[in-house]
Amino acid sequence: MSAQKRPNQEQRSGAKTVSISRWRRFTMFWIHNLQQATGSLGELSRNPIASIMTIAVLGLSLTLPSTMYVLVKNSEAATSGWDNAAEISLSLRKDLQTSEIENFVQRVALKDQVERVTLIPRDEGLREFRETSGFGSALDYLDRNPLPDVLVVVPTVDYRSADRAADLLAQLSNEREVSSGRIDLQWLERLQALTRLVEDVLGALAILLCGAVVLIVGNTIRLMILNRRDEIIVMKLVGATDGYIQRPFLYTGFWYGVLGGVIAWFATLLLVWWISRAVTRVAELYEGSFRLVGLSFTEVLFLWGVAIGLGLLGSWVAVRRHVAAIEPR
């Protein structure tokens, strides 16, 4: 009995439980991620032509919407002064006393919807009309000044839209000191409609190109998974989880986004530089000075983040479907 018990005791004493601390698990997790990220980057160099084509497609697909964004941003900056189209001109009654006009000007200036007011007296208006109209000699035959006092009201930024400016005009026109009021709403509506059209086209184009990038990256990752099918089967046979197998392909999509974002940035800089030459020549013909402003540092980071996100999304779509479908028989 003692001889039979001795081998079992020796076997039990030889088996030891290995405990791994949480810190060591945490450290090994990041070490494994670093190894897989480096290995996926090296995988790109093993297939340089396919990798360069995928990265170029990703970068150039983002170049067009980013360049259009730069143009829209600069056009908004150039037309920022056009908000004066929302100025409201109020013609005051001619029978008002000076004190009544001053009180009305102060009352309008205190409104929350009004940024500033400017009173143009009738004498000043007549003098300006005499200088600009070319009818100076004819105006000398007039017995009295036919022009009224005009109050120019500039709404705040929140009330410069067509609808709100029209509401403010209706409110001011009901004042007893006002004989008539006008605002160039048609020009303002056309400007806003054109701006919204460009923004909608830019948004639709960006969505379509981003979708194309996701499909292209996903198809490239799918081909990589199929080429490594046998390797994936062996890894699953030895106990590798789907998450462990998927991680290198996700890092490949990450590197696609990183390098594609760099290409998109440089291509956008090149296009903006090329277009700015034509814009400068046009501005000089109109005796003005205007230069295109490219992407800011924050906007470059956003573009880079979008590229990385698209690369990760395309690779995630591919690995979630195809890695799970590969099972050893």
C-alpha positions in Angstrom: 0.0 0.0 0.0 2.8 2.4 0.9 4.5 1.6 -2.5 1.3 2.4 -4.4 0.7 5.7 -2.5 4.2 7.0 -3.0 4.0 7.7 -6.8 0.6 9.5 -6.4 2.1 11.7 -3.7 5.1 12.5 -5.9 2.8 13.4 -8.8 0.7 15.7 -6.6 3.8 17.3 -5.2 5.2 17.9 -8.7 2.1 19.7 -9.9 2.2 23.4 -9.0 -0.2 26.2 -9.6 1.3 29.3 -11.2 -0.4 32.5 -10.1 0.1 35.7 -12.2 -0.4 39.1 -10.6 -2.8 41.6 -12.0 0.1 44.0 -12.7 1.9 41.4 -14.7 -1.2 40.6 -16.7 -1.7 44.3 -17.4 1.9 44.7 -18.5 1.8 41.6 -20.7 -1.4 42.8 -22.3 0.2 46.0 -23.5 3.4 44.2 -24.5 1.4 41.8 -26.7 -0.5 44.7 -28.2 2.8 46.5 -29.0 4.2 43.3 -30.6 1.0 42.8 -32.7 1.0 46.5 -33.8 4.7 46.3 -34.8 4.0 43.0 -36.6 1.1 44.4 -38.5 3.2 47.4 -39.6 5.8 45.0 -40.9 3.1 43.0 -42.7 2.4 46.1 -44.8 6.0 46.2 -46.0 5.7 42.6 -47.2 2.9 43.6 -49.6 4.0 47.1 -50.6 2.0 47.5 -53.8 -1.3 46.5 -52.3 -0.6 48.5 -49.1 0.4 51.7 -51.0 -2.7 51.5 -53.2 -5.1 51.1 -50.2 -3.4 53.9 -48.3 -3.5 56.2 -51.3 -7.1 55.5 -51.9 -7.9 56.3 -48.3 -5.9 59.5 -48.3 -7.0 60.8 -51.7 -10.7 60.0 -50.9 -10.4 62.4 -47.9 -8.6 65.0 -49.8 -11.6 66.2 -51.9 -13.9 66.9 -48.9 -11.2 68.4 -46.8 -10.2 70.8 -49.7 -13.9 71.7 -50.2 -14.1 72.4 -46.5 -11.2 74.8 -46.7 -12.9 76.6 -49.6 -16.2 76.9 -47.7 -14.4 78.1 -44.6 -12.6 80.8 -46.6 -15.7 81.8 -48.5 -17.5 82.3 -45.2 -14.6 84.4 -43.9 -14.7 86.5 -47.1 -18.4 87.1 -47.0 -18.5 87.8 -43.2 -19.0 91.4 -44.0 -22.0 90.6 -46.2 -24.1 90.3 -43.0 -24.7 94.0 -43.5 -27.4 92.8 -45.9 -29.5 92.3 -42.8 -29.3 96.0 -41.9 -32.8 97.5 -41.4 -33.4 101.0 -42.7 -36.3 102.9 -41.0 -37.6 106.1 -42.6 -38.9 108.3 -39.8 -41.8 110.6 -39.9 -41.0 114.1 -41.1 -43.1 115.8 -38.4 -41.1 114.5 -35.5 -39.2 116.8 -33.2 -35.5 116.4 -32.4 -36.2 115.2 -28.9 -38.7 112.6 -30.2 -36.1 111.3 -32.6 -33.5 111.0 -29.9 -35.8 109.2 -27.6 -36.7 106.8 -30.3 -33.1 106.1 -31.1 -32.3 105.3 -27.5 -35.4 103.1 -27.2 -34.4 101.0 -30.2 -30.8 100.8 -29.1 -31.9 99.2 -25.8 -33.6 96.3 -27.5 -31.9 92.9 -27.0 -32.2 92.1 -30.7 -30.3 95.2 -31.8 -26.5 95.4 -31.9 -26.1 99.1 -32.9 -28.1 101.9 -34.4 -27.0 104.8 -36.6 -29.0 107.9 -37.3 -28.6 109.6 -40.7 -30.2 113.1 -40.5 -32.0 114.3 -43.6 -29.5 117.0 -44.3 -26.6 114.5 -44.3 -28.7 112.1 -46.5 -29.3 114.9 -49.0 -25.7 115.8 -49.1 -24.6 112.2 -49.7 -27.3 111.8 -52.4 -26.0 115.0 -54.1 -22.5 113.7 -54.2 -23.3 110.2 -55.5 -26.3 110.6 -57.7 -25.0 113.2 -60.2 -28.1 115.4 -59.9 -26.4 118.0 -57.8 -27.5 121.0 -60.0 -31.1 119.7 -60.2 -31.4 119.4 -56.4 -30.6 123.1 -56.0 -34.0 124.0 -57.4 -35.8 122.2 -54.6 -37.5 124.4 -52.0 -37.1 121.9 -49.1 -35.3 118.6 -48.4 -37.6 115.8 -49.5 -35.6 113.1 -47.7 -36.6 111.9 -44.2 -34.4 111.1 -41.3 -33.2 107.5 -41.6 -32.4 105.1 -38.7 -30.1 102.2 -39.7 -30.5 99.2 -37.3 -28.0 96.4 -37.2 -29.4 93.3 -35.6 -27.4 91.0 -33.3 -25.8 87.9 -34.8 -28.7 85.8 -33.7 -31.2 88.0 -35.5 -29.3 88.3 -38.9 -31.1 85.3 -40.4 -33.8 86.1 -43.0 -36.7 85.0 -40.8 -35.6 86.7 -37.6 -34.6 89.9 -39.4 -38.0 90.0 -41.0 -39.6 89.7 -37.6 -37.5 92.5 -36.2 -38.4 94.7 -39.2 -42.2 94.0 -38.6 -41.8 94.9 -34.9 -39.9 98.2 -35.6 -42.3 99.2 -38.4 -45.2 99.2 -36.0 -43.5 102.0 -34.0 -45.4 105.3 -34.3 -42.2 107.2 -35.2 -41.6 105.0 -38.3 -43.2 105.8 -41.6 -41.7 102.9 -43.5 -39.0 100.2 -43.2 -37.1 98.0 -45.6 -34.5 95.2 -45.6 -32.8 93.4 -48.5 -34.1 90.0 -47.5 -34.0 88.6 -51.1 -30.2 89.0 -51.2 -29.8 87.6 -47.7 -32.0 84.6 -48.5 -30.0 83.9 -51.7 -26.7 84.0 -49.8 -28.0 81.7 -47.1 -29.5 79.3 -49.6 -26.2 79.1 -51.6 -24.2 78.5 -48.4 -26.6 75.7 -47.3 -26.4 74.1 -50.8 -22.6 74.0 -50.7 -22.6 72.6 -47.2 -25.2 69.9 -48.1 -23.2 68.9 -51.2 -20.0 68.8 -49.1 -21.7 66.6 -46.5 -23.2 64.2 -49.0 -19.9 63.9 -50.8 -18.0 63.3 -47.6 -20.4 60.5 -46.5 -20.1 58.8 -49.9 -16.3 58.9 -50.0 -16.1 57.7 -46.3 -18.4 54.8 -47.2 -16.2 53.9 -50.1 -13.1 54.0 -47.9 -14.7 51.7 -45.4 -15.6 49.2 -48.2 -12.1 49.3 -49.7 -10.3 48.8 -46.4 -12.7 46.0 -45.4 -12.2 44.2 -48.7 -8.4 44.5 -48.3 -8.5 43.1 -44.8 -10.8 40.3 -46.0 -8.3 39.2 -48.6 -5.6 39.2 -45.9 -7.7 37.0 -43.7 -8.4 34.6 -46.5 -4.6 34.4 -47.3 -3.9 33.5 -43.7 -6.8 31.0 -43.3 -4.5 28.1 -42.5 -2.6 30.1 -39.9 -5.8 31.2 -38.3 -7.1 27.6 -38.1 -3.8 26.5 -36.4 -4.1 29.3 -33.9 -7.6 28.3 -33.0 -6.6 24.7 -32.6 -4.0 25.7 -29.9 -6.6 27.8 -28.1 -6.2 31.3 -29.4 -9.4 33.4 -29.0 -11.1 35.4 -31.8 -10.1 38.7 -30.1 -6.4 37.7 -30.1 -6.6 36.7 -33.8 -8.5 39.8 -34.8 -6.2 42.3 -33.1 -3.4 42.3 -35.8 -5.9 43.0 -38.6 -7.4 45.8 -36.5 -3.9 47.3 -36.2 -3.5 47.0 -39.9 -6.6 49.1 -40.4 -5.1 51.5 -37.8 -1.9 51.9 -39.8 -3.9 52.4 -43.0 -5.7 55.3 -41.3 -2.5 56.8 -39.9 -0.6 56.8 -43.2 -3.7 57.7 -45.2 -4.3 60.7 -43.0 -0.8 61.9 -43.7 -1.4 61.6 -47.4 -4.7 63.5 -47.1 -3.0 66.3 -45.3 -0.2 66.7 -47.8 -2.6 66.4 -50.7 -4.9 69.1 -49.2 -1.9 71.4 -48.7 -0.9 70.9 -52.3 -4.4 71.6 -53.7 -4.9 74.7 -51.4 -1.6 76.1 -52.6 -2.5 75.5 -56.2 -5.9 77.1 -55.9 -4.6 80.0 -53.8 -2.5 81.2 -56.8 -5.7 81.6 -58.9 -7.6 83.2 -56.0 -4.8 85.7 -55.5 -4.8 86.7 -59.2 -8.5 87.2 -59.2 -8.3 89.3 -56.0 -5.6 91.5 -57.6 -7.8 92.1 -60.7 -10.5 93.4 -58.4 -7.9 95.5 -56.5 -8.3 93.5 -53.4 -6.1 91.2 -51.3 -7.3 87.8 -50.2 -5.4 84.6 -49.4 -6.7 81.2 -48.7 -6.2 79.9 -45.2 -5.5 76.1 -45.0 -6.3 73.6 -42.3 -5.5 74.6 -38.7 -3.7 72.3 -36.3 -7.0 71.2 -34.7 -8.6 70.6 -38.2 -5.5 68.5 -39.2 -5.9 66.4 -36.0 -9.6 65.9 -36.8 -8.8 64.9 -40.4 -6.2 62.4 -39.0 -8.7 61.1 -36.5 -11.4 60.6 -39.3 -8.8 58.6 -41.4 -7.9 56.4 -38.4 -11.5 55.9 -37.6 -12.4 54.8 -41.1 -9.4 52.4 -41.2 -10.4 50.8 -37.9 -14.1 50.6 -39.0 -13.3 48.9 -42.3 -11.0 46.4 -40.6 -13.5 45.8 -37.8 -16.3 45.0 -40.2 -14.1 42.5 -42.0 -12.6 40.7 -39.0 -15.9 40.4 -37.2 -17.4 38.5 -40.1 -14.6 36.5 -41.6 -12.4 35.5 -38.6 -15.4 34.1 -36.7 -16.4 32.2 -39.9 -13.1 30.3 -40.0 -13.4 27.3 -37.7 -11.2 24.1 -37.6 -13.0 20.9 -38.7 
